[in-house]
Amino acid sequence: MSAKATSALRLGLAANATQFWLLVAVNAFVGSMVGIERDVLPLVGQRVFGLVSETAVLSFIVTFGFTKALANLYAGRTADRTGRKPLLVAGWLFAIPVPFLLMFAPAWGWIVLANVLLGINQGLCWSMTVVMKIDLVGPKQRGLAMGLNEFAGYLAVGVAAYLSGAIAAAYGLRPWPFALGIVSVFGALVLSVFFVHETHGHAHFEAARADSPRPVAGSSFAALFARVSWNDRTLSSISQAGLVNNLNDGLAWGLLPLHFAAAGLAIERIAILSAAYPVVWGVCQLGTGALSDRLGRKWMIAAGMWTQAVAIALFLAPVNFALWLAAAVLLGVGTAMVYPTLLAAIGDVVDPLVRASSVGVYRLWRDSGYAFGALLSGIVAHALGQSAAIAVVAALTLGSGAIVAVRMRETLASTRTFSPQGV
């Protein structure tokens, strides 16, 4: 980008409002693609394809999680080299077959394939909407930006989950609940191709500022990967919290609908419980992301993990729809405290020129949590029962919050007392 073009750039939400809100809309479409699966697909596995083992039913989440994790890593590394928009568009091209496979797959293996493609879509598209918003807003509004991004994505997850469940209750588990995905794919593809602009120049503009974090010694990608994954006490605490957060989300996505069905709840009520959690998660992020810009990141994350642990434990109570709905709401609140804050914390301490790569490594660990959560939930549920699986995930979530409390340092500039590059 030329010096003249770079000088014309501005950071901040107000200065980039059109592009920012366009990316919010695109991320809503990204979230809706996951939402159409959240309550219906586990039931499709049991009732349409006759899968008995929880591990077999949850295989689609394992495939999705690992594929999305690797796509995140690829997207982050590539975006720092070539830009953001091409990856966003590519992600939507991979999504085109997904709703059709979910609607008409003749065997469960085709469903698993659909979730490979969905994982690529989510890894490329969600990663790019995150990075592009951070690029646009600059350092002062990262929490707000991530709150708005995750609000749009997870509100759409919840709305799509409810709508797909309602359609399934009225017209059957297939094909119509998944037709919502066709609208999402083609709507987002048009916006991404014709209206979204590249934001890589904003990252270069921010990197030129005197107050921008500087690269650390040994700044190869291998060194960056090690730093985010385990060497840096703050970034590694963030990565493990993200992994465990999505581990419990894997439980909520895959096992809890089966738990509700085994308790005798109708599809309509399962849809309400499955939707309440991401809807509350999405809406509350409007406040929690911005709040972390004022109060700091560390204790928001730790408290959010502990809130999630309590909420998950409440699902162990005997069948009580009202209590389980309260637990779903509480789980959404806890997740909202954590999700945008983790992303904002990474943006606080990494060099803008390796921002996408750093976010990609974090999202590799975070979204592998889907797969680990589905595997762990399925194996424990098969061996010891669904309640045991829920209890194990609640305990892991509690422990993750303790790691953040003990090991993570504050990252917000106005409250931290350490070097942003310290380990």
C-alpha positions in Angstrom: 0.0 0.0 0.0 1.4 3.4 -0.9 2.3 6.0 1.7 -0.5 8.3 0.5 -3.1 5.6 0.8 -1.8 4.6 4.2 -1.9 8.2 5.4 -5.6 8.3 4.5 -6.4 5.5 6.9 -8.0 6.0 10.3 -8.5 3.7 13.2 -11.6 3.6 15.3 -15.2 2.3 15.0 -16.7 5.6 14.0 -14.1 6.2 11.3 -14.7 2.8 9.8 -18.4 2.4 10.7 -19.7 1.1 7.3 -17.1 -1.6 6.9 -17.3 -2.6 10.6 -21.1 -3.1 10.6 -20.9 -4.9 7.3 -18.5 -7.3 8.9 -20.9 -7.7 11.9 -23.6 -8.7 9.4 -21.3 -11.2 7.7 -20.4 -12.8 11.0 -24.1 -13.2 11.8 -24.3 -15.4 8.7 -21.2 -17.3 9.9 -22.9 -18.0 13.2 -26.2 -19.1 11.6 -24.4 -21.9 9.8 -23.5 -23.5 13.1 -26.8 -22.7 14.7 -28.8 -24.8 12.2 -27.0 -27.9 13.6 -27.0 -27.2 17.3 -30.2 -28.9 18.4 -31.3 -30.9 15.3 -28.2 -32.7 14.1 -27.6 -34.9 17.2 -31.2 -36.0 17.0 -30.8 -36.7 13.3 -27.9 -39.0 14.2 -30.0 -41.0 16.6 -33.4 -41.0 15.0 -32.6 -40.9 11.2 -29.3 -42.8 11.0 -29.9 -45.0 14.0 -26.6 -44.2 15.8 -26.6 -45.6 19.4 -23.2 -44.6 20.9 -22.9 -41.0 22.0 -19.3 -41.1 20.6 -20.7 -42.0 17.1 -23.3 -39.3 17.3 -20.8 -36.6 18.3 -18.3 -37.6 15.6 -19.5 -34.7 13.5 -18.4 -32.2 16.2 -15.0 -33.9 16.5 -14.5 -33.6 12.7 -15.8 -30.0 12.8 -13.6 -29.0 15.7 -10.3 -30.3 14.4 -11.0 -29.0 10.9 -11.9 -25.5 12.2 -8.8 -25.5 14.4 -6.5 -26.2 11.5 -8.3 -23.7 9.3 -7.9 -21.0 11.9 -4.1 -21.6 12.0 -3.9 -21.5 8.2 -6.1 -18.4 8.0 -4.1 -16.5 10.5 -0.7 -17.2 9.0 -1.9 -16.6 5.5 -3.7 -13.4 6.3 -0.6 -11.8 7.6 1.1 -12.5 4.3 -1.6 -12.0 1.7 -4.5 -10.1 3.3 -7.9 -10.9 4.8 -10.6 -10.6 2.2 -9.5 -13.5 -0.1 -9.7 -15.9 2.8 -13.1 -14.6 3.8 -14.4 -15.2 0.3 -12.8 -18.6 0.1 -14.5 -19.6 3.3 -17.9 -19.0 1.9 -17.1 -20.9 -1.3 -16.3 -24.0 0.9 -19.7 -23.5 2.6 -21.8 -23.8 -0.5 -22.3 -27.7 -0.4 -23.0 -27.8 3.4 -26.7 -27.2 3.6 -27.4 -29.5 0.7 -25.4 -32.3 2.3 -27.2 -31.8 5.6 -30.6 -31.9 3.9 -30.1 -34.9 1.6 -27.1 -37.0 2.9 -27.9 -40.7 2.4 -25.4 -41.8 5.1 -23.9 -40.4 8.3 -20.5 -40.2 6.6 -21.8 -37.5 4.3 -22.8 -35.5 7.4 -19.3 -35.8 8.7 -18.0 -34.6 5.3 -20.4 -31.6 5.6 -18.8 -30.7 8.9 -15.3 -30.8 7.4 -16.5 -28.2 4.9 -18.3 -26.3 7.7 -15.1 -26.3 9.8 -13.2 -24.8 6.9 -15.9 -22.2 6.5 -15.9 -21.3 10.1 -12.2 -21.2 10.5 -11.6 -18.9 7.5 -14.7 -16.7 7.8 -14.9 -16.2 11.6 -11.2 -15.7 11.9 -11.2 -13.0 9.2 -14.2 -11.1 10.7 -12.4 -11.1 14.0 -9.1 -9.9 12.6 -10.6 -7.4 10.3 -12.6 -5.7 13.1 -9.5 -5.5 15.3 -7.7 -4.0 12.3 -10.3 -1.3 11.9 -11.0 -0.2 15.5 -7.4 0.1 16.8 -6.2 -0.3 20.4 -8.8 1.7 22.4 -12.0 -0.3 21.4 -10.9 -3.9 21.1 -13.2 -5.2 23.8 -16.2 -3.4 22.3 -15.3 -4.6 18.8 -15.0 -8.2 19.9 -18.2 -8.0 21.9 -20.0 -6.7 18.8 -18.5 -9.4 16.6 -19.3 -12.3 19.0 -22.7 -10.8 19.7 -23.7 -11.0 16.1 -22.2 -14.5 15.6 -23.7 -16.1 18.7 -27.0 -14.4 18.6 -27.3 -15.8 15.1 -26.3 -19.2 16.4 -29.1 -19.1 18.9 -31.8 -17.7 16.6 -30.9 -20.3 13.9 -30.9 -23.1 16.5 -34.4 -22.1 17.6 -35.7 -21.7 14.1 -34.3 -25.0 13.0 -35.8 -26.7 16.0 -39.2 -25.1 15.4 -39.1 -26.2 11.7 -38.1 -29.7 12.8 -41.0 -29.9 15.2 -43.4 -28.9 12.5 -42.0 -30.6 9.4 -39.5 -33.2 10.6 -35.8 -33.4 11.2 -34.9 -33.3 7.5 -34.6 -31.6 5.1 -36.3 -28.2 5.9 -34.4 -27.2 9.1 -31.2 -27.0 7.1 -32.6 -24.9 4.3 -31.8 -21.9 6.4 -28.2 -22.5 5.6 -28.8 -21.8 1.9 -29.9 -18.2 2.6 -26.9 -17.7 4.9 -24.3 -19.0 2.4 -25.4 -17.0 -0.6 -26.2 -13.8 1.3 -22.8 -13.7 3.0 -21.0 -14.6 -0.3 -22.5 -11.6 -2.0 -21.6 -9.2 0.8 -18.0 -10.6 1.1 -17.3 -10.5 -2.7 -18.9 -7.1 -3.6 -18.9 -5.0 -0.4 -16.2 -6.0 2.1 -12.9 -4.1 1.7 -9.4 -5.4 2.6 -8.2 -4.2 6.1 -4.5 -5.3 6.0 -3.5 -1.8 5.4 -5.0 -0.8 8.8 -2.7 -3.3 10.5 0.3 -1.7 8.9 -0.9 1.7 9.8 -1.3 0.7 13.5 2.1 -1.0 13.5 3.8 2.3 12.5 2.5 4.0 15.6 4.9 4.6 18.5 2.7 2.9 21.1 2.2 -0.3 19.1 3.7 -3.6 20.6 7.0 -4.5 19.0 8.0 -7.9 17.7 9.9 -10.1 20.2 13.2 -11.8 19.5 12.9 -15.0 17.6 9.8 -13.9 15.8 9.6 -16.8 13.4 6.2 -18.5 13.1 7.5 -21.4 15.2 8.6 -19.0 17.9 5.2 -17.2 17.7 3.4 -20.5 18.0 5.4 -21.5 21.0 4.9 -18.1 22.7 1.1 -18.2 22.3 0.8 -21.9 23.1 3.0 -22.3 26.2 6.0 -20.0 26.6 4.2 -16.8 27.5 2.4 -17.2 30.8 -0.4 -14.8 29.8 -1.0 -15.9 26.2 -0.8 -19.6 27.2 -3.3 -19.0 29.9 -5.6 -17.4 27.3 -5.1 -20.3 25.0 -6.0 -22.9 27.6 -9.1 -20.9 28.7 -10.3 -20.8 25.1 -9.8 -24.5 24.7 -11.8 -25.3 27.8 -14.5 -22.8 27.0 -15.1 -24.6 23.7 -14.7 -27.9 25.3 -17.8 -27.2 27.4 -19.5 -25.7 24.3 -18.9 -29.0 22.6 -20.8 -30.6 25.5 -23.6 -28.1 25.1 -23.8 -28.6 21.3 -23.6 -32.4 21.2 -24.4 -34.1 24.5 -26.9 -31.8 26.2 -29.6 -32.2 23.4 -29.3 -36.0 23.9 -29.4 -35.5 27.7 -32.6 -33.4 27.3 -34.2 -36.0 24.9 -33.3 -38.8 27.3 -35.2 -36.9 30.0 -38.3 -36.9 27.8 -38.3 -33.3 26.7 -40.1 -32.6 23.4 -38.1 -31.1 20.4 -39.8 -27.7 21.0 -38.4 -27.5 24.5 -35.0 -28.9 23.5 -34.9 -26.1 20.9 -35.6 -23.5 23.6 -32.8 -24.8 25.8 -30.4 -25.1 23.0 -31.1 -21.6 21.7 -31.2 -19.8 25.1 -27.5 -20.3 25.8 -26.1 -18.8 22.6 -28.7 -16.0 22.5 -27.8 -14.9 26.0 -24.1 -15.4 25.2 -24.5 -13.2 22.1 -26.6 -10.4 23.7 -24.5 -10.1 26.8 -21.3 -9.6 24.8 -22.6 -6.2 23.9 -21.8 -5.3 27.5 -19.0 -7.6 28.5 -16.6 -6.8 25.7 -16.9 -3.0 26.4 -16.7 -3.6 30.1 -13.4 -5.4 29.8 -12.1 -2.2 28.1 -12.7 -0.4 31.4 -12.1 -3.0 34.1 -9.5 -5.2 32.6 -9.3 -8.7 31.1 -8.0 -11.1 33.6 -10.7 -11.3 36.3 -13.4 -11.0 33.7 -12.1 -14.2 32.1 -11.6 -16.1 35.4 -15.0 -15.1 36.8 -16.6 -16.1 33.5 -15.0 -19.6 33.6 -16.2 -20.1 37.1 -19.8 -19.0 36.2 -19.8 -21.5 33.3 -18.7 -24.3 35.7 -21.7 -23.6 38.1 -24.1 -23.4 35.1 -22.9 -26.8 33.7 -23.3 -28.4 37.1 -26.9 -27.3 37.3 -27.7 -29.6 34.4 -27.1 -32.5 36.8 -30.3 -31.6 38.7 -33.3 -33.8 38.2 -35.5 -33.0 35.2 -36.7 -29.4 35.7 -37.3 -27.3 32.6 -37.2 -24.0 34.5 -34.0 -24.8 36.3 -32.3 -26.1 33.1 -33.4 -22.9 31.3 -31.8 -20.8 34.1 -28.7 -22.9 33.8 -28.6 -22.2 30.0 -29.0 -18.5 30.7 -26.2 -18.6 33.3 -24.0 -20.5 30.9 -24.5 -17.8 28.3 -23.6 -15.1 30.8 -20.4 -16.8 31.8 -19.4 -17.5 28.2 -20.1 -13.8 27.3 -17.7 -12.7 30.0 -14.9 -14.9 28.5 -15.2 -15.0 24.7 -14.7 -11.4 23.5 -12.3 -10.7 26.4 -9.9 -13.5 25.4 -9.7 -12.1 21.9 -9.2 -8.5 23.1 -6.5 -9.6 25.5 -4.5 -11.1 22.6 -4.9 -7.9 20.6 -3.5 -6.0 23.6 -0.1 -7.7 23.6 0.8 -8.8 20.1 2.5 -6.9 17.3 -0.2 -5.8 14.7 1.9 -7.3 11.9 1.5 -10.8 13.4 -1.9 -10.2 14.8 -3.7 -12.6 12.5 -1.1 -15.3 13.1 -1.4 -14.9 16.8 -5.2 -15.0 16.7 -4.9 -18.1 14.4 -2.7 -20.0 17.0 -5.1 -19.1 19.8 -8.1 -20.2 17.7 -6.3 -23.4 16.9 -6.3 -24.3 20.5 -9.7 -22.8 21.3 -11.6 -24.5 18.5 -9.9 -27.8 19.0 -11.8 -27.7 22.3 -14.9 -28.6 20.3 -13.3 -31.8 19.2 -11.8 -32.6 22.7 -15.2 -31.8 24.3 -17.1 -34.1 22.0 -14.6 -36.9 22.4 -14.4 -36.5 26.1 -18.2 -36.2 26.5 -18.9 -39.2 24.2 -16.3 -41.5 25.9 -17.3 -40.6 29.4 -21.0 -40.8 28.7 -20.6 -44.2 27.0 -18.6 -45.6 29.9 -20.2 -43.9 32.9 -23.3 -42.1 31.7 -24.2 -38.7 30.6 -24.3 -37.2 34.1 -20.7 -38.2 34.6 -19.6 -36.5 31.4 -21.4 -33.3 32.5 -19.7 -33.4 35.9 -16.2 -33.9 34.3 -16.6 -30.9 32.0 -17.8 -28.7 34.9 -14.7 -29.6 36.9 -12.4 -28.9 34.0 -14.0 -25.5 33.5 -13.6 -24.7 37.2 -9.9 -25.6 37.0 -9.4 -23.5 33.9 -10.6 -20.4 35.7 -8.2 -21.1 38.5 -5.3 -21.3 36.0 -6.2 -17.8 34.7 -6.4 -16.4 38.2 -3.0 -17.8 39.2 -1.0 -17.5 36.0 -2.4 -14.8 33.7 -1.2 -11.2 33.9 -3.5 -8.3 33.2 -3.2 -7.1 29.6 -5.2 -3.9 29.4 -2.8 -0.9 29.1 -4.6 1.2 31.7 -4.3 -1.4 34.4 -1.2 -3.6 33.6 2.1 -3.1 35.4 4.2 -5.4 33.2 5.9 -5.4 29.8 3.5 -6.6 27.1 6.2 -8.9 25.8 7.1 -10.4 29.1 6.9 -14.1 29.7 
